[in-house]
C-alpha cells in the first residue's frame, strides 16, 4: 500500500508538472503574440509632440531639434499646413512618416477632438510656454487646457 500511495503521489506530481508546463507554454505564446520580433505584428508607433503657441516658435524649435538630433524625422505642423482640413488618413500618413512633431497647440487640439491623434499615440508631450496658462481662469478655453484634459482622461483610464 505504501508503494501504491507513492505511485499515486508520483502520478499527481507528474500531472501537476504537465499542467504547469502547459500553462507556461500558453503564457509564452501569449507573450510571443505581443512581441513584434516573434509575432510579425507591428508595434504601435508612438511620437514626440513638441507643442508651441506660435509659428515662429515652431520653426525655432524644429531647427533646434534637427540640429541636436539629426537622425530623427521632424515635422512642423502649423495652420499653414491646413491640418484642420485633414482627415484620418492624412493624419495617419503624417504620423507614420515622422518621429517628432513640432505642432501649434490649436492644431493638436483639433486633431485630438476629431480623434485623429490621441494620448495613446504620444510617447513624450512637451508644452512650450505652458506657464502662461497655469492658474489663470481666463485660460480655461486655451488649447493647452484641452490637451491636458485629454491627458488626464487617458491617465484616468489607465493609460501610461
C-alpha positions in Angstrom: 0.0 0.0 0.0 2.9 2.3 0.6 4.1 1.6 -2.9 0.7 2.3 -4.3 0.5 5.6 -2.3 3.9 6.6 -3.6 2.9 5.8 -7.2 -0.3 7.9 -6.8 1.8 10.7 -5.4 4.2 10.4 -8.2 1.3 10.5 -10.8 -0.1 13.6 -9.1 3.3 15.2 -9.3 3.6 14.3 -13.0 0.1 15.7 -13.7 0.9 18.9 -11.9 4.2 19.2 -13.7 2.5 18.6 -17.1 -0.2 21.2 -16.2 2.5 23.8 -15.2 4.4 23.1 -18.4 1.2 23.6 -20.5 0.4 26.8 -18.6 3.9 28.0 -19.2 3.8 27.3 -22.9 0.4 29.0 -23.1 1.7 32.1 -21.3 4.8 32.1 -23.6 2.7 32.0 -26.7 0.6 34.9 -25.3 3.8 36.9 -24.7 5.1 36.0 -28.1 1.9 37.2 -29.7 2.7 40.6 -28.2 6.3 40.6 -29.2 6.7 42.0 -32.8 10.0 40.2 -33.2 8.2 36.8 -32.8 4.7 37.5 -34.0 5.2 39.7 -37.1 2.8 42.2 -35.5 4.0 45.8 -35.9 4.3 47.6 -32.6 2.1 50.7 -32.2 4.3 53.7 -33.1 4.5 56.5 -30.6 5.6 60.0 -31.2 7.1 63.0 -29.5 4.9 66.0 -29.6 6.5 69.4 -29.0 3.6 71.8 -28.7 4.1 75.5 -29.2 2.0 78.6 -29.4 3.3 80.4 -32.5 4.6 79.7 -35.9 7.9 81.5 -35.1 8.4 79.1 -32.1 7.5 76.1 -34.2 10.2 77.0 -36.7 12.7 77.8 -34.0 12.1 74.5 -32.1 12.1 72.4 -35.3 15.5 73.7 -36.2 16.9 73.2 -32.7 15.7 69.6 -32.6 17.0 68.9 -36.1 20.4 70.3 -35.1 20.5 68.5 -31.8 19.2 65.1 -33.1 19.9 64.9 -36.9 18.8 61.3 -37.3 15.1 61.9 -36.3 12.5 63.0 -38.8 10.9 66.2 -37.6 7.7 67.7 -38.9 6.4 71.2 -38.2 2.6 71.5 -38.3 1.1 74.9 -38.3 -2.1 76.5 -39.6 -0.3 77.0 -42.9 -0.5 73.2 -43.4 -4.3 73.3 -43.0 -4.4 70.4 -40.6 -8.0 71.4 -39.7 -8.9 70.1 -43.2 -7.1 66.8 -42.8 -9.0 63.6 -42.4 -7.9 60.5 -40.5 -5.9 59.1 -43.4 -3.9 62.3 -43.9 -3.1 62.4 -40.1 -2.0 58.7 -40.4 0.3 59.5 -43.2 2.0 62.2 -41.2 2.1 60.0 -38.0 3.7 57.1 -39.9 6.4 59.2 -41.6 7.8 61.3 -38.7 9.2 60.8 -35.2 8.9 64.2 -33.7 6.2 66.8 -34.3 6.6 70.4 -33.6 3.0 71.5 -33.6 0.9 74.5 -32.9 -1.3 73.9 -29.9 -4.6 74.6 -31.8 -3.6 72.0 -34.5 -3.0 69.3 -31.9 -6.2 70.2 -30.0 -8.3 69.9 -33.2 -6.6 66.6 -34.2 -7.4 65.2 -30.8 -11.0 66.5 -30.8 -11.6 64.7 -34.1 -10.0 61.5 -32.8 -7.2 61.6 -35.4 -4.5 61.6 -32.8 -4.7 60.7 -29.1 -2.6 60.4 -26.0 -2.3 56.7 -26.8 -0.1 57.8 -29.7 2.1 60.1 -27.8 5.2 58.9 -26.0 6.5 62.3 -24.9 4.5 65.5 -24.7 6.2 68.8 -24.3 4.2 72.0 -23.9 6.4 75.0 -24.6 5.4 78.3 -22.8 2.7 76.5 -20.8 3.4 78.7 -17.8 1.2 81.4 -19.4 -1.8 79.1 -18.9 -1.3 77.8 -15.4 -3.6 79.1 -12.7 -5.5 81.6 -14.8 -9.3 81.1 -15.0 -9.5 83.2 -18.2 -7.4 80.5 -19.9 -10.0 77.7 -19.5 -10.6 77.6 -23.2 -6.8 77.7 -24.1 -5.7 74.8 -26.3 -3.2 73.6 -23.6 -6.1 73.2 -21.2 -8.0 71.0 -23.7 -4.8 69.0 -24.4 -4.2 68.4 -20.7 -7.8 67.4 -20.2 -7.2 64.7 -22.8 -4.1 63.7 -20.9 -6.0 63.4 -17.6 -8.7 61.3 -19.3 -6.1 59.0 -20.8 -4.3 58.7 -17.4 -7.5 58.1 -15.5 -8.4 55.3 -18.0 -5.2 53.5 -17.1 -3.1 54.9 -20.0 0.6 55.5 -19.5 
